Amino acid sequence: MQAIRYVADGSTPYDNTVDFTVTGDVSGLPILTVTNESASNTYYPRAATASVANAAALYAAGGTAVTDLIPVAGERIKIVVAQGGASKTGKLHVWIG
């Protein structure tokens, strides 16, 4: 998963309380959760990585998690929109590489 872009509709955009939950449709793999989005935005979902010993991979200096692209293969991406308002619209563009 490279990126996800939300594009608010020009005349009837989702309410400022709109939430998006993006997962793998079969696996349930979490990809992205956005709450209370209020404008068009682009997201670059990443997940924390681990060593072969299943220890969190951290940058040495600050102890910040090392992240990497989220793999999605052999399944659809499921997007759930909540709290967007009745009769409101928007678009979600998904880039997979």
C-alpha positions in Angstrom: 0.0 0.0 0.0 1.6 3.2 -1.1 -0.9 6.0 -0.4 -4.6 6.8 0.2 -6.0 10.2 -0.8 -9.4 11.5 0.4 -10.9 14.1 -1.9 -13.8 16.1 -0.4 -16.7 16.7 -2.8 -16.9 20.4 -3.9 -20.6 20.8 -3.2 -21.7 18.1 -0.7 -18.5 17.0 1.2 -18.7 14.6 4.2 -19.2 16.2 7.5 -16.1 17.3 9.5 -16.7 14.3 11.7 -16.2 11.7 9.0 -14.1 8.6 9.9 -12.4 6.1 7.5 -11.3 2.6 8.5 -9.2 0.8 5.8 -8.5 -2.9 6.2 -7.8 -6.1 4.2 -11.2 -7.5 3.3 -10.4 -11.1 4.2 -7.5 -10.9 6.6 -8.7 -7.8 8.5 -5.2 -6.5 8.3 -5.3 -2.9 9.6 -4.1 -0.4 7.0 -5.4 3.0 8.1 -7.8 4.6 10.6 -8.7 8.3 10.2 -11.1 10.1 12.6 -12.8 13.5 12.2 -11.3 14.3 8.8 -12.4 17.8 7.7 -10.6 18.3 4.3 -8.9 16.6 1.4 -5.8 14.9 2.6 -3.2 12.2 1.5 -2.1 9.5 3.8 1.0 7.2 3.6 0.1 4.2 5.8 3.1 2.4 7.3 3.4 -0.3 10.0 6.0 -0.9 12.7 8.6 -3.6 11.9 10.2 -6.3 14.0 13.4 -8.2 14.0 13.6 -12.0 13.3 13.5 -12.4 17.1 10.1 -10.5 17.1 11.6 -7.5 18.9 10.4 -4.1 17.8 12.8 -2.6 15.3 13.8 0.8 16.6 16.0 3.6 15.4 19.0 3.5 17.8 19.2 7.2 18.8 15.6 7.9 19.8 13.9 4.6 20.2 11.4 5.5 17.5 9.8 2.6 15.7 11.1 1.7 12.2 8.1 1.5 9.8 7.6 0.1 6.4 4.9 -0.3 3.7 1.9 -2.5 4.5 1.7 -5.5 2.2 -1.7 -6.3 0.7 -1.9 -9.3 -1.6 -4.6 -11.6 -2.9 -7.5 -9.7 -1.3 -9.6 -6.6 -1.7 -9.2 -3.5 0.4 -12.2 -2.7 2.6 -13.1 0.9 3.3 -15.7 1.8 5.9 -17.0 5.3 6.1 -18.7 6.5 9.3 -20.2 9.7 10.6 -20.0 11.3 7.1 -23.6 12.7 7.2 -26.6 11.8 5.1 -26.4 12.3 1.4 -22.8 13.5 1.5 -20.0 12.4 -0.9 -16.3 12.2 -1.3 -13.7 10.0 -3.1 -10.9 7.8 -1.8 -8.0 7.1 -4.2 -5.8 4.1 -3.3 -2.3 3.6 -4.7 -0.9 0.1 -4.6 2.7 -0.6 -5.7 
